[in-house]
């Protein structure tokens, strides 16, 4: 009986957390991940976070620049805490 109550409570917590994350993702899609076109001489800075994936050592993001594609290479480092 106790296990069923705890299990049901855990499922509700996970559902609420999933809903919050979906809302946050929608906000980020409209705000943080907006398309930006830069003119020559302009620049933009910021951070881009990717989920951690332990099986990968590197990540290559291909960004369209004019008529070509520019590969942006990132190295994943592991730090023990």
PDB file of N, CA, C and O in Angstrom, chain B, residues numbered from 101:
ATOM      1  N   UNK B 101       0.823  -1.193   0.000  1.00  0.00           N
ATOM      2  CA  UNK B 101       0.000   0.000   0.000  1.00  0.00           C
ATOM      3  C   UNK B 101       0.872   1.264   0.000  1.00  0.00           C
ATOM      4  O   UNK B 101       0.652   2.191  -0.780  1.00  0.00           O
ATOM      5  N   UNK B 102       1.869   1.273   0.902  1.00  0.00           N
ATOM      6  CA  UNK B 102       2.755   2.439   0.998  1.00  0.00           C
ATOM      7  C   UNK B 102       3.515   2.644  -0.304  1.00  0.00           C
ATOM      8  O   UNK B 102       3.692   3.778  -0.749  1.00  0.00           O
ATOM      9  N   UNK B 103       3.962   1.557  -0.912  1.00  0.00           N
ATOM     10  CA  UNK B 103       4.697   1.661  -2.178  1.00  0.00           C
ATOM     11  C   UNK B 103       3.826   2.307  -3.250  1.00  0.00           C
ATOM     12  O   UNK B 103       4.308   3.151  -4.007  1.00  0.00           O
ATOM     13  N   UNK B 104       2.559   1.929  -3.328  1.00  0.00           N
ATOM     14  CA  UNK B 104       1.656   2.491  -4.334  1.00  0.00           C
ATOM     15  C   UNK B 104       1.456   3.985  -4.138  1.00  0.00           C
ATOM     16  O   UNK B 104       1.399   4.741  -5.108  1.00  0.00           O
ATOM     17  N   UNK B 105       1.349   4.410  -2.889  1.00  0.00           N
ATOM     18  CA  UNK B 105       1.181   5.836  -2.598  1.00  0.00           C
ATOM     19  C   UNK B 105       2.435   6.609  -3.000  1.00  0.00           C
ATOM     20  O   UNK B 105       2.345   7.662  -3.632  1.00  0.00           O
ATOM     21  N   UNK B 106       3.598   6.085  -2.633  1.00  0.00           N
ATOM     22  CA  UNK B 106       4.866   6.748  -2.981  1.00  0.00           C
ATOM     23  C   UNK B 106       5.052   6.761  -4.491  1.00  0.00           C
ATOM     24  O   UNK B 106       5.492   7.766  -5.049  1.00  0.00           O
ATOM     25  N   UNK B 107       4.727   5.674  -5.151  1.00  0.00           N
ATOM     26  CA  UNK B 107       4.862   5.589  -6.604  1.00  0.00           C
ATOM     27  C   UNK B 107       3.960   6.598  -7.297  1.00  0.00           C
ATOM     28  O   UNK B 107       4.380   7.262  -8.245  1.00  0.00           O
ATOM     29  N   UNK B 108       2.721   6.717  -6.829  1.00  0.00           N
ATOM     30  CA  UNK B 108       1.788   7.679  -7.421  1.00  0.00           C
ATOM     31  C   UNK B 108       2.280   9.108  -7.208  1.00  0.00           C
ATOM     32  O   UNK B 108       2.185   9.936  -8.114  1.00  0.00           O
ATOM     33  N   UNK B 109       2.797   9.400  -6.032  1.00  0.00           N
ATOM     34  CA  UNK B 109       3.315  10.740  -5.743  1.00  0.00           C
ATOM     35  C   UNK B 109       4.512  11.055  -6.627  1.00  0.00           C
ATOM     36  O   UNK B 109       4.643  12.174  -7.123  1.00  0.00           O
ATOM     37  N   UNK B 110       5.375  10.082  -6.825  1.00  0.00           N
ATOM     38  CA  UNK B 110       6.549  10.278  -7.684  1.00  0.00           C
ATOM     39  C   UNK B 110       6.126  10.533  -9.123  1.00  0.00           C
ATOM     40  O   UNK B 110       6.698  11.395  -9.791  1.00  0.00           O
ATOM     41  N   UNK B 111       5.141   9.800  -9.606  1.00  0.00           N
ATOM     42  CA  UNK B 111       4.650  10.009 -10.975  1.00  0.00           C
ATOM     43  C   UNK B 111       4.070  11.401 -11.144  1.00  0.00           C
ATOM     44  O   UNK B 111       4.267  12.030 -12.183  1.00  0.00           O
ATOM     45  N   UNK B 112       3.362  11.889 -10.145  1.00  0.00           N
ATOM     46  CA  UNK B 112       2.795  13.242 -10.207  1.00  0.00           C
ATOM     47  C   UNK B 112       3.908  14.285 -10.215  1.00  0.00           C
ATOM     48  O   UNK B 112       3.852  15.251 -10.977  1.00  0.00           O
ATOM     49  N   UNK B 113       4.915  14.093  -9.371  1.00  0.00           N
ATOM     50  CA  UNK B 113       6.059  15.022  -9.348  1.00  0.00           C
ATOM     51  C   UNK B 113       6.757  15.061 -10.701  1.00  0.00           C
ATOM     52  O   UNK B 113       7.118  16.135 -11.181  1.00  0.00           O
ATOM     53  N   UNK B 114       6.949  13.912 -11.311  1.00  0.00           N
ATOM     54  CA  UNK B 114       7.603  13.862 -12.623  1.00  0.00           C
ATOM     55  C   UNK B 114       6.756  14.543 -13.686  1.00  0.00           C
ATOM     56  O   UNK B 114       7.291  15.240 -14.548  1.00  0.00           O
ATOM     57  N   UNK B 115       5.451  14.354 -13.638  1.00  0.00           N
ATOM     58  CA  UNK B 115       4.565  14.999 -14.609  1.00  0.00           C
ATOM     59  C   UNK B 115       4.607  16.516 -14.463  1.00  0.00           C
ATOM     60  O   UNK B 115       4.629  17.239 -15.459  1.00  0.00           O
ATOM     61  N   UNK B 116       4.619  16.993 -13.230  1.00  0.00           N
ATOM     62  CA  UNK B 116       4.696  18.439 -12.990  1.00  0.00           C
ATOM     63  C   UNK B 116       6.036  18.983 -13.473  1.00  0.00           C
ATOM     64  O   UNK B 116       6.088  20.036 -14.108  1.00  0.00           O
ATOM     65  N   UNK B 117       7.115  18.271 -13.175  1.00  0.00           N
ATOM     66  CA  UNK B 117       8.447  18.703 -13.625  1.00  0.00           C
ATOM     67  C   UNK B 117       8.525  18.725 -15.146  1.00  0.00           C
ATOM     68  O   UNK B 117       9.115  19.640 -15.721  1.00  0.00           O
ATOM     69  N   UNK B 118       7.938  17.732 -15.803  1.00  0.00           N
ATOM     70  CA  UNK B 118       7.944  17.694 -17.272  1.00  0.00           C
ATOM     71  C   UNK B 118       7.179  18.882 -17.846  1.00  0.00           C
ATOM     72  O   UNK B 118       7.610  19.474 -18.835  1.00  0.00           O
ATOM     73  N   UNK B 119       6.073  19.229 -17.248  1.00  0.00           N
ATOM     74  CA  UNK B 119       5.280  20.378 -17.713  1.00  0.00           C
ATOM     75  C   UNK B 119       6.066  21.675 -17.553  1.00  0.00           C
ATOM     76  O   UNK B 119       6.059  22.521 -18.447  1.00  0.00           O
ATOM     77  N   UNK B 120       6.740  21.831 -16.425  1.00  0.00           N
ATOM     78  CA  UNK B 120       7.555  23.028 -16.191  1.00  0.00           C
ATOM     79  C   UNK B 120       8.669  23.107 -17.228  1.00  0.00           C
ATOM     80  O   UNK B 120       8.935  24.180 -17.769  1.00  0.00           O
ATOM     81  N   UNK B 121       9.320  21.987 -17.510  1.00  0.00           N
ATOM     82  CA  UNK B 121      10.401  21.983 -18.494  1.00  0.00           C
ATOM     83  C   UNK B 121       9.885  22.287 -19.900  1.00  0.00           C
ATOM     84  O   UNK B 121      10.569  22.965 -20.668  1.00  0.00           O
ATOM     85  N   UNK B 122       8.711  21.808 -20.247  1.00  0.00           N
ATOM     86  CA  UNK B 122       8.139  22.120 -21.561  1.00  0.00           C
ATOM     87  C   UNK B 122       7.851  23.606 -21.678  1.00  0.00           C
ATOM     88  O   UNK B 122       8.110  24.206 -22.722  1.00  0.00           O
ATOM     89  N   UNK B 123       7.322  24.206 -20.625  1.00  0.00           N
ATOM     90  CA  UNK B 123       7.061  25.646 -20.638  1.00  0.00           C
ATOM     91  C   UNK B 123       8.359  26.435 -20.749  1.00  0.00           C
ATOM     92  O   UNK B 123       8.427  27.423 -21.480  1.00  0.00           O
ATOM     93  N   UNK B 124       9.377  26.006 -20.032  1.00  0.00           N
ATOM     94  CA  UNK B 124      10.691  26.682 -20.086  1.00  0.00           C
ATOM     95  C   UNK B 124      11.297  26.569 -21.480  1.00  0.00           C
ATOM     96  O   UNK B 124      11.865  27.535 -21.989  1.00  0.00           O
ATOM     97  N   UNK B 125      11.183  25.407 -22.096  1.00  0.00           N
ATOM     98  CA  UNK B 125      11.701  25.221 -23.446  1.00  0.00           C
ATOM     99  C   UNK B 125      10.979  26.127 -24.433  1.00  0.00           C
ATOM    100  O   UNK B 125      11.607  26.695 -25.327  1.00  0.00           O
ATOM    101  N   UNK B 126       9.675  26.266 -24.280  1.00  0.00           N
ATOM    102  CA  UNK B 126       8.916  27.158 -25.173  1.00  0.00           C
ATOM    103  C   UNK B 126       9.367  28.604 -24.997  1.00  0.00           C
ATOM    104  O   UNK B 126       9.491  29.335 -25.979  1.00  0.00           O
ATOM    105  N   UNK B 127       9.614  29.026 -23.752  1.00  0.00           N
ATOM    106  CA  UNK B 127      10.098  30.380 -23.509  1.00  0.00           C
ATOM    107  C   UNK B 127      11.472  30.593 -24.139  1.00  0.00           C
ATOM    108  O   UNK B 127      11.720  31.623 -24.766  1.00  0.00           O
ATOM    109  N   UNK B 128      12.353  29.625 -23.971  1.00  0.00           N
ATOM    110  CA  UNK B 128      13.695  29.750 -24.539  1.00  0.00           C
ATOM    111  C   UNK B 128      13.654  29.778 -26.062  1.00  0.00           C
ATOM    112  O   UNK B 128      14.428  30.494 -26.696  1.00  0.00           O
ATOM    113  N   UNK B 129      12.760  29.009 -26.637  1.00  0.00           N
ATOM    114  CA  UNK B 129      12.670  28.980 -28.093  1.00  0.00           C
ATOM    115  C   UNK B 129      12.263  30.347 -28.629  1.00  0.00           C
ATOM    116  O   UNK B 129      12.738  30.762 -29.686  1.00  0.00           O
ATOM    117  N   UNK B 130      11.398  31.043 -27.922  1.00  0.00           N
ATOM    118  CA  UNK B 130      10.955  32.363 -28.364  1.00  0.00           C
ATOM    119  C   UNK B 130      11.939  33.469 -28.005  1.00  0.00           C
ATOM    120  O   UNK B 130      11.987  34.495 -28.682  1.00  0.00           O
ATOM    121  N   UNK B 131      12.726  33.274 -26.948  1.00  0.00           N
ATOM    122  CA  UNK B 131      13.590  34.335 -26.470  1.00  0.00           C
ATOM    123  C   UNK B 131      15.065  34.095 -26.785  1.00  0.00           C
ATOM    124  O   UNK B 131      15.694  34.905 -27.465  1.00  0.00           O
ATOM    125  N   UNK B 132      15.605  33.011 -26.302  1.00  0.00           N
ATOM    126  CA  UNK B 132      17.047  32.795 -26.359  1.00  0.00           C
ATOM    127  C   UNK B 132      17.524  32.213 -27.674  1.00  0.00           C
ATOM    128  O   UNK B 132      18.660  32.460 -28.078  1.00  0.00           O
ATOM    129  N   UNK B 133      16.689  31.451 -28.348  1.00  0.00           N
ATOM    130  CA  UNK B 133      17.119  30.793 -29.574  1.00  0.00           C
ATOM    131  C   UNK B 133      16.587  31.492 -30.820  1.00  0.00           C
ATOM    132  O   UNK B 133      16.249  30.842 -31.809  1.00  0.00           O
ATOM    133  N   UNK B 134      16.516  32.786 -30.769  1.00  0.00           N
ATOM    134  CA  UNK B 134      15.987  33.525 -31.911  1.00  0.00           C
ATOM    135  C   UNK B 134      17.027  33.627 -33.030  1.00  0.00           C
ATOM    136  O   UNK B 134      18.231  33.594 -32.774  1.00  0.00           O
ATOM    137  N   UNK B 135      16.561  33.748 -34.241  1.00  0.00           N
ATOM    138  CA  UNK B 135      17.442  33.871 -35.400  1.00  0.00           C
ATOM    139  C   UNK B 135      18.014  35.283 -35.444  1.00  0.00           C
ATOM    140  O   UNK B 135      17.293  36.264 -35.264  1.00  0.00           O
ATOM    141  N   UNK B 136      19.313  35.370 -35.683  1.00  0.00           N
ATOM    142  CA  UNK B 136      19.986  36.663 -35.730  1.00  0.00           C
ATOM    143  C   UNK B 136      20.804  36.733 -37.011  1.00  0.00           C
ATOM    144  O   UNK B 136      21.568  35.819 -37.320  1.00  0.00           O
ATOM    145  N   UNK B 137      20.639  37.814 -37.748  1.00  0.00           N
ATOM    146  CA  UNK B 137      21.446  38.060 -38.944  1.00  0.00           C
ATOM    147  C   UNK B 137      22.405  39.204 -38.634  1.00  0.00           C
ATOM    148  O   UNK B 137      21.984  40.298 -38.259  1.00  0.00           O
ATOM    149  N   UNK B 138      23.689  38.939 -38.793  1.00  0.00           N
ATOM    150  CA  UNK B 138      24.702  39.947 -38.518  1.00  0.00           C
ATOM    151  C   UNK B 138      25.231  40.530 -39.814  1.00  0.00           C
ATOM    152  O   UNK B 138      25.483  39.812 -40.782  1.00  0.00           O
ATOM    153  N   UNK B 139      25.391  41.819 -39.814  1.00  0.00           N
ATOM    154  CA  UNK B 139      25.998  42.520 -40.941  1.00  0.00           C
ATOM    155  C   UNK B 139      27.512  42.492 -40.755  1.00  0.00           C
ATOM    156  O   UNK B 139      27.991  42.282 -39.641  1.00  0.00           O
ATOM    157  N   UNK B 140      28.277  42.702 -41.838  1.00  0.00           N
ATOM    158  CA  UNK B 140      29.743  42.722 -41.706  1.00  0.00           C
ATOM    159  C   UNK B 140      30.182  43.720 -40.625  1.00  0.00           C
ATOM    160  O   UNK B 140      29.722  44.862 -40.597  1.00  0.00           O
ATOM    161  N   UNK B 141      31.070  43.276 -39.748  1.00  0.00           N
ATOM    162  CA  UNK B 141      31.572  44.123 -38.674  1.00  0.00           C
ATOM    163  C   UNK B 141      30.781  44.002 -37.379  1.00  0.00           C
ATOM    164  O   UNK B 141      31.247  44.462 -36.336  1.00  0.00           O
ATOM    165  N   UNK B 142      29.605  43.399 -37.418  1.00  0.00           N
ATOM    166  CA  UNK B 142      28.819  43.215 -36.202  1.00  0.00           C
ATOM    167  C   UNK B 142      29.205  41.904 -35.528  1.00  0.00           C
ATOM    168  O   UNK B 142      29.750  40.999 -36.160  1.00  0.00           O
ATOM    169  N   UNK B 143      28.915  41.823 -34.243  1.00  0.00           N
ATOM    170  CA  UNK B 143      29.208  40.590 -33.523  1.00  0.00           C
ATOM    171  C   UNK B 143      28.150  40.348 -32.462  1.00  0.00           C
ATOM    172  O   UNK B 143      27.429  41.260 -32.057  1.00  0.00           O
ATOM    173  N   UNK B 144      28.073  39.121 -32.027  1.00  0.00           N
ATOM    174  CA  UNK B 144      27.150  38.739 -30.966  1.00  0.00           C
ATOM    175  C   UNK B 144      27.873  37.741 -30.067  1.00  0.00           C
ATOM    176  O   UNK B 144      28.686  36.944 -30.533  1.00  0.00           O
ATOM    177  N   UNK B 145      27.566  37.796 -28.780  1.00  0.00           N
ATOM    178  CA  UNK B 145      28.195  36.885 -27.820  1.00  0.00           C
ATOM    179  C   UNK B 145      27.123  36.270 -26.944  1.00  0.00           C
ATOM    180  O   UNK B 145      26.042  36.830 -26.760  1.00  0.00           O
ATOM    181  N   UNK B 146      27.446  35.120 -26.417  1.00  0.00           N
ATOM    182  CA  UNK B 146      26.516  34.466 -25.508  1.00  0.00           C
ATOM    183  C   UNK B 146      26.977  33.055 -25.212  1.00  0.00           C
ATOM    184  O   UNK B 146      28.033  32.620 -25.670  1.00  0.00           O
ATOM    185  N   UNK B 147      26.191  32.367 -24.460  1.00  0.00           N
ATOM    186  CA  UNK B 147      26.490  30.992 -24.085  1.00  0.00           C
ATOM    187  C   UNK B 147      25.478  30.063 -24.712  1.00  0.00           C
ATOM    188  O   UNK B 147      24.308  30.405 -24.885  1.00  0.00           O
ATOM    189  N   UNK B 148      25.949  28.898 -25.043  1.00  0.00           N
ATOM    190  CA  UNK B 148      25.094  27.865 -25.591  1.00  0.00           C
ATOM    191  C   UNK B 148      25.346  26.605 -24.786  1.00  0.00           C
ATOM    192  O   UNK B 148      26.474  26.115 -24.726  1.00  0.00           O
ATOM    193  N   UNK B 149      24.316  26.088 -24.177  1.00  0.00           N
ATOM    194  CA  UNK B 149      24.443  24.902 -23.337  1.00  0.00           C
ATOM    195  C   UNK B 149      23.830  23.699 -24.038  1.00  0.00           C
ATOM    196  O   UNK B 149      22.724  23.773 -24.573  1.00  0.00           O
ATOM    197  N   UNK B 150      24.553  22.602 -24.027  1.00  0.00           N
ATOM    198  CA  UNK B 150      24.076  21.344 -24.578  1.00  0.00           C
ATOM    199  C   UNK B 150      23.970  20.339 -23.444  1.00  0.00           C
ATOM    200  O   UNK B 150      24.737  20.403 -22.484  1.00  0.00           O
ATOM    201  N   UNK B 151      23.045  19.431 -23.545  1.00  0.00           N
ATOM    202  CA  UNK B 151      22.996  18.403 -22.512  1.00  0.00           C
ATOM    203  C   UNK B 151      24.264  17.556 -22.526  1.00  0.00           C
ATOM    204  O   UNK B 151      24.845  17.307 -23.582  1.00  0.00           O
ATOM    205  N   UNK B 152      24.677  17.128 -21.367  1.00  0.00           N
ATOM    206  CA  UNK B 152      25.880  16.316 -21.251  1.00  0.00           C
ATOM    207  C   UNK B 152      25.606  14.926 -21.807  1.00  0.00           C
ATOM    208  O   UNK B 152      24.578  14.314 -21.515  1.00  0.00           O
ATOM    209  N   UNK B 153      26.526  14.448 -22.596  1.00  0.00           N
ATOM    210  CA  UNK B 153      26.420  13.113 -23.183  1.00  0.00           C
ATOM    211  C   UNK B 153      27.757  12.436 -22.991  1.00  0.00           C
ATOM    212  O   UNK B 153      28.717  12.747 -23.696  1.00  0.00           O
ATOM    213  N   UNK B 154      27.835  11.507 -22.040  1.00  0.00           N
ATOM    214  CA  UNK B 154      29.113  10.924 -21.635  1.00  0.00           C
ATOM    215  C   UNK B 154      29.808  10.113 -22.720  1.00  0.00           C
ATOM    216  O   UNK B 154      31.024   9.929 -22.653  1.00  0.00           O
ATOM    217  N   UNK B 155      29.082   9.627 -23.712  1.00  0.00           N
ATOM    218  CA  UNK B 155      29.694   8.805 -24.753  1.00  0.00           C
ATOM    219  C   UNK B 155      30.408   9.655 -25.810  1.00  0.00           C
ATOM    220  O   UNK B 155      31.101   9.106 -26.666  1.00  0.00           O
ATOM    221  N   UNK B 156      30.253  10.967 -25.767  1.00  0.00           N
ATOM    222  CA  UNK B 156      30.853  11.839 -26.782  1.00  0.00           C
ATOM    223  C   UNK B 156      32.017  12.631 -26.194  1.00  0.00           C
ATOM    224  O   UNK B 156      31.977  13.062 -25.042  1.00  0.00           O
ATOM    225  N   UNK B 157      33.050  12.812 -27.010  1.00  0.00           N
ATOM    226  CA  UNK B 157      34.176  13.650 -26.614  1.00  0.00           C
ATOM    227  C   UNK B 157      34.145  15.004 -27.307  1.00  0.00           C
ATOM    228  O   UNK B 157      34.783  15.953 -26.852  1.00  0.00           O
ATOM    229  N   UNK B 158      33.404  15.094 -28.407  1.00  0.00           N
ATOM    230  CA  UNK B 158      33.376  16.330 -29.179  1.00  0.00           C
ATOM    231  C   UNK B 158      31.997  16.531 -29.786  1.00  0.00           C
ATOM    232  O   UNK B 158      31.201  15.598 -29.899  1.00  0.00           O
ATOM    233  N   UNK B 159      31.739  17.759 -30.168  1.00  0.00           N
ATOM    234  CA  UNK B 159      30.484  18.130 -30.807  1.00  0.00           C
ATOM    235  C   UNK B 159      30.804  19.080 -31.947  1.00  0.00           C
ATOM    236  O   UNK B 159      31.596  20.007 -31.777  1.00  0.00           O
ATOM    237  N   UNK B 160      30.205  18.863 -33.095  1.00  0.00           N
ATOM    238  CA  UNK B 160      30.392  19.755 -34.229  1.00  0.00           C
ATOM    239  C   UNK B 160      29.030  20.344 -34.593  1.00  0.00           C
ATOM    240  O   UNK B 160      28.096  19.616 -34.931  1.00  0.00           O
ATOM    241  N   UNK B 161      28.933  21.664 -34.519  1.00  0.00           N
ATOM    242  CA  UNK B 161      27.723  22.381 -34.922  1.00  0.00           C
ATOM    243  C   UNK B 161      28.022  23.015 -36.261  1.00  0.00           C
ATOM    244  O   UNK B 161      29.023  23.717 -36.410  1.00  0.00           O
ATOM    245  N   UNK B 162      27.168  22.776 -37.236  1.00  0.00           N
ATOM    246  CA  UNK B 162      27.371  23.341 -38.572  1.00  0.00           C
ATOM    247  C   UNK B 162      26.461  24.551 -38.732  1.00  0.00           C
ATOM    248  O   UNK B 162      25.236  24.429 -38.739  1.00  0.00           O
ATOM    249  N   UNK B 163      27.086  25.725 -38.860  1.00  0.00           N
ATOM    250  CA  UNK B 163      26.348  26.978 -38.947  1.00  0.00           C
ATOM    251  C   UNK B 163      26.374  27.504 -40.378  1.00  0.00           C
ATOM    252  O   UNK B 163      27.443  27.622 -40.977  1.00  0.00           O
ATOM    253  N   UNK B 164      25.199  27.821 -40.931  1.00  0.00           N
ATOM    254  CA  UNK B 164      25.173  28.393 -42.280  1.00  0.00           C
ATOM    255  C   UNK B 164      25.714  29.822 -42.267  1.00  0.00           C
ATOM    256  O   UNK B 164      25.254  30.660 -41.492  1.00  0.00           O
ATOM    257  N   UNK B 165      26.678  30.089 -43.116  1.00  0.00           N
ATOM    258  CA  UNK B 165      27.254  31.423 -43.262  1.00  0.00           C
ATOM    259  C   UNK B 165      27.233  31.746 -44.743  1.00  0.00           C
ATOM    260  O   UNK B 165      28.041  31.222 -45.510  1.00  0.00           O
ATOM    261  N   UNK B 166      26.320  32.600 -45.143  1.00  0.00           N
ATOM    262  CA  UNK B 166      26.169  32.901 -46.571  1.00  0.00           C
ATOM    263  C   UNK B 166      25.750  31.653 -47.313  1.00  0.00           C
ATOM    264  O   UNK B 166      24.770  31.001 -46.952  1.00  0.00           O
ATOM    265  N   UNK B 167      26.495  31.325 -48.347  1.00  0.00           N
ATOM    266  CA  UNK B 167      26.171  30.134 -49.144  1.00  0.00           C
ATOM    267  C   UNK B 167      26.964  28.906 -48.703  1.00  0.00           C
ATOM    268  O   UNK B 167      26.826  27.838 -49.299  1.00  0.00           O
ATOM    269  N   UNK B 168      27.793  29.043 -47.667  1.00  0.00           N
ATOM    270  CA  UNK B 168      28.586  27.896 -47.203  1.00  0.00           C
ATOM    271  C   UNK B 168      28.188  27.524 -45.770  1.00  0.00           C
ATOM    272  O   UNK B 168      27.389  28.207 -45.130  1.00  0.00           O
ATOM    273  N   UNK B 169      28.765  26.431 -45.293  1.00  0.00           N
ATOM    274  CA  UNK B 169      28.499  25.946 -43.937  1.00  0.00           C
ATOM    275  C   UNK B 169      29.809  25.961 -43.156  1.00  0.00           C
ATOM    276  O   UNK B 169      30.816  25.414 -43.606  1.00  0.00           O
ATOM    277  N   UNK B 170      29.787  26.591 -41.986  1.00  0.00           N
ATOM    278  CA  UNK B 170      30.973  26.714 -41.146  1.00  0.00           C
ATOM    279  C   UNK B 170      30.862  25.716 -39.990  1.00  0.00           C
ATOM    280  O   UNK B 170      29.939  25.816 -39.182  1.00  0.00           O
ATOM    281  N   UNK B 171      31.789  24.754 -39.897  1.00  0.00           N
ATOM    282  CA  UNK B 171      31.744  23.826 -38.763  1.00  0.00           C
ATOM    283  C   UNK B 171      32.345  24.471 -37.508  1.00  0.00           C
ATOM    284  O   UNK B 171      33.452  25.007 -37.550  1.00  0.00           O
ATOM    285  N   UNK B 172      31.616  24.415 -36.409  1.00  0.00           N
ATOM    286  CA  UNK B 172      32.086  24.932 -35.130  1.00  0.00           C
ATOM    287  C   UNK B 172      32.323  23.720 -34.228  1.00  0.00           C
ATOM    288  O   UNK B 172      31.387  22.993 -33.896  1.00  0.00           O
ATOM    289  N   UNK B 173      33.571  23.510 -33.840  1.00  0.00           N
ATOM    290  CA  UNK B 173      33.937  22.316 -33.079  1.00  0.00           C
ATOM    291  C   UNK B 173      34.060  22.641 -31.595  1.00  0.00           C
ATOM    292  O   UNK B 173      34.669  23.640 -31.211  1.00  0.00           O
ATOM    293  N   UNK B 174      33.472  21.782 -30.772  1.00  0.00           N
ATOM    294  CA  UNK B 174      33.512  21.924 -29.322  1.00  0.00           C
ATOM    295  C   UNK B 174      34.052  20.637 -28.724  1.00  0.00           C
ATOM    296  O   UNK B 174      33.708  19.545 -29.176  1.00  0.00           O
ATOM    297  N   UNK B 175      34.895  20.760 -27.709  1.00  0.00           N
ATOM    298  CA  UNK B 175      35.416  19.591 -26.997  1.00  0.00           C
ATOM    299  C   UNK B 175      34.712  19.496 -25.643  1.00  0.00           C
ATOM    300  O   UNK B 175      34.585  20.489 -24.928  1.00  0.00           O
ATOM    301  N   UNK B 176      34.263  18.305 -25.307  1.00  0.00           N
ATOM    302  CA  UNK B 176      33.622  18.093 -24.013  1.00  0.00           C
ATOM    303  C   UNK B 176      34.672  17.624 -23.020  1.00  0.00           C
ATOM    304  O   UNK B 176      35.404  16.669 -23.282  1.00  0.00           O
ATOM    305  N   UNK B 177      34.741  18.289 -21.897  1.00  0.00           N
ATOM    306  CA  UNK B 177      35.678  17.870 -20.863  1.00  0.00           C
ATOM    307  C   UNK B 177      34.903  17.319 -19.684  1.00  0.00           C
ATOM    308  O   UNK B 177      33.787  17.754 -19.401  1.00  0.00           O
ATOM    309  N   UNK B 178      35.489  16.379 -19.013  1.00  0.00           N
ATOM    310  CA  UNK B 178      34.852  15.755 -17.863  1.00  0.00           C
ATOM    311  C   UNK B 178      35.606  16.165 -16.605  1.00  0.00           C
ATOM    312  O   UNK B 178      36.830  16.054 -16.538  1.00  0.00           O
ATOM    313  N   UNK B 179      34.868  16.635 -15.618  1.00  0.00           N
ATOM    314  CA  UNK B 179      35.453  17.072 -14.371  1.00  0.00           C
ATOM    315  C   UNK B 179      34.779  16.302 -13.239  1.00  0.00           C
ATOM    316  O   UNK B 179      33.553  16.296 -13.129  1.00  0.00           O
ATOM    317  N   UNK B 180      35.573  15.664 -12.413  1.00  0.00           N
ATOM    318  CA  UNK B 180      35.002  14.939 -11.281  1.00  0.00           C
ATOM    319  C   UNK B 180      34.722  15.912 -10.157  1.00  0.00           C
ATOM    320  O   UNK B 180      35.531  16.793  -9.869  1.00  0.00           O
ATOM    321  N   UNK B 181      33.576  15.750  -9.525  1.00  0.00           N
ATOM    322  CA  UNK B 181      33.218  16.621  -8.408  1.00  0.00           C
ATOM    323  C   UNK B 181      32.913  15.812  -7.193  1.00  0.00           C
ATOM    324  O   UNK B 181      32.589  16.370  -6.145  1.00  0.00           O
TER     325      UNK B 181
END
